[in-house]
Amino acid sequence: MTQKQKKNAIVMGAVLGVLLVIGIVFSLLMRVNQPLYTKVSIALMPETIEYTNPDTKETIVFYVEENKEYNAEKDEPINAYKTYYYKDDAKKEKVYLENGVYMTDKEFAESKRADLQNQENKADENGAKYNVGVGQQVTIGFLMSAQENANKVKTVVNVFLALFIIACVGYLIYLWYLNWSIRQDKKEKKLAEAEAKLSEKKSDEDE
C-alpha cells in the first residue's frame, strides 16, 4: 500500500464519517427540538396562500409564522404555527386567525348560530360541534403544502442516502483491497526473503 492510497483511505473515511454524524445529529434534533422542527416546516411552506372571498370577491393573502408561545406539553402540534393577514395594503397591522381558521362574515354568523344551537344540547354524543369545518382551514393549507414539498425533499434525501450507502460499500471494498494489498506485499516480501536465503544456501553449498 502506497502513502497516497493510505491518505485517500483516511480522507474518504473522514468525509463519510462527518456526513454520517451530520445526518444523525440533524435527525435527532428534528425529533427532540420542536422550535427547529417548526422552523424547518415553515421553510417548506409557501410564503403566502391566497383566498378569494366568495361574498365580496376580495382576494386575501395569508401568511404564517412560528408561535413563540407554543408549549409542546400543553398545546396541540398545529398551534406551533400562527397564520394571519394584513388589515390594509400598508401591511402595518396583522390580523391573526383564531385556530388558524378564516371565516367570512356569513360563515362567522353561521358559526355563532351553530354555537347557540349546540348550547341547546344539539351536539353529538362526543361533544363535537356541528360548525366544525366552517371557514377556511388556512393553517392546514400551509401544512399540506409543506407536506408536498417535504415529499420532494424526501425523494432527494432518499437518492442521497442511496448514493451514501453505495459510497460506504465502495469504501469498505477499497479498505478490503488495501488490506489484501498489504497481505500480498508481506507475502511477496517473505517469498523474496525465502528465495534469497535459498540462493545464499545454494551458493554456500557450491563453494
N, C-alpha and C positions, 0 to 999 in steps of 0.2 A: 504493500500500500504506500503510495506516494504522499508527501506532505500536502499536496494540492487536494487529493482525494479525502484526506483526513479533515482538512479545512472545510471542504464542501459539505461533508457529513455533519460537522458541528454547526455550520450556518443553517443548513436545511432543518436540522433538529430544533435549533433555536427559533426559527421562523414558525415552524409548525406548533411548537410549544406555546409561543406567545399568542398565536391565533386561537389555540385551544383554551388558554386561560381567559382571553378576552371574551370568547363565546360563553364560557361557564359563568364568569362574573356578571356579564350583561343579563344572562338568563336568570340568575339568582336575584339580581336587583329588580328585574321586572316582576318577579314573584312576590318579593317582600317590601319593595319600595313603591307605595301607592302614588306619591307625587310624580315619580319618574314614569310609572305606567300611564298616568293621566296625561302627562306632557307628550309622551310618545303617541298615545291615541289621538290627542288633539292635533299633533303634527300630521297624522294620517287623514284627518278630516279636511273637507274643503274649507276654504276661508269663509265662504258665505253660502247660504241657502236662500233662494228667493221663493216667495209665495204671493200669488195674486188673490186678493180678497174678492170672492165671487159677488159680494154685495156692492162694494164701492169700485171694483176693478183696479184698486190701488195695489201696486207691487211693493211688498215689504221685504227688506233684506235682513236676514237673521245672522247673528254672529255667535261664536261660542268661546268660552274661556274657562280656565280652571277655577273651581270653587275653593278658595283658600280656607274656608271654614269647614270643609268636609272632614268628617270623622269616620274613619273606616269601621270603627267598632259599633257606632250607633246608626249611621246613615246608610241608605241603600246605595249600591255602586253608581247608579245613574246620577245621584246627587253630587258626584265628584265634578260635574260639569254645570256651568251656568250659561244659559242662552238668553240672548237679548236682541233688541233692535233699537235704533235711534229714533227719538221722538220727532226730530226735524232733520232736514238735509245738512244742517251745520254740524251734525254729529257731536253735539255737546252734552246731551242728556241720554243716558242709557235707560231703556225700559226692560227690566228683567222679567222673564216669563215664569210664572208660578208653576213648579213641577215640570218646566220645560214645554209647556203646552200653550199654544197661541189660540185664542178664540175671537171670532168676530163678535160684534155687538149682539147679533142674533143668536149665535151659539152660546154666548155668555148668558143671555136671558133664558135660553132653554136649559142651560146647566143649573141656573138658580131655581128654575121652576122644578126641575127634577130633584134638586136637593130638598125642596119643600115637600115633594111627594114622598121622598124617602123618609122624611121625618114622620110621615103618617103610616109607618110600618110597611112600606111598599118595596123595601129592599129584599133581596133573596135571602135564603137561609144562612149564607155565609157572610151576610152584611155588605155584599157588593152593591154599589150604587148603579142605577140604570143609566146615569150620564157618563159612565166611563167610556172613553173613546171619543167624546165630543171635543172638537177642536183639532188643531194640527200638532202632532207629536214632533216638535222641532228637534228636541234632543235626540230622539230615536232616529230621526232623519240623518243627523250628523253621525251617529254611531253606525248606522247602516252603511253610509258612505265610507266611513273609516274601515269597516269590515271588508268592503270591496277592495280598498287599497291595500289592506293588510294581506288579503289573499294574493294580490300581485307580488307584494314584497315576500310573502312566504314562498312563492314559486322561485323567486330569485335566490332566496336563502337556501331552498332545497337543492338548487343547482350548485350553489357554492359549497353546500355540505357534501354533495356527491363528489365534487372536484377535490374537496379537502380529504375525503376518505380515500380517493384514488391516489392523492399525493402521499398520504400516510402509508398506504400499501406499497407505493413505489419507493418510499424512503426505507421501509423495512426490507424490501428486496435489495436495495442499494447497500444497506448495512450487512445483509447476508452475503452479498457479493464481496464486500470489503473483508468480512471475516473469512470467507473462503479464500480470498487472495492472500491474506496473512498466513493461513494454514498452508497454502500452496507454496508460498515463499519459504516458510520454515521447512517444509518437506523437501523442496528443491535444495535448500541450504544443507540439510542433513545428508541428502544424496550426494551432493558435491563434496562434502567433507568425507563421506564414506569412500567415495571414489578416489579422493586424494590420498587417503590413508592406504587404500589397496595399492595405489600406484607406488607410494613410498615403500610399502612392504615388498612389492614385486621387484622394485629397484634394488632393495637391500639383498633380496634372495639372488638376484642376477650377479651381484658383486661377489 
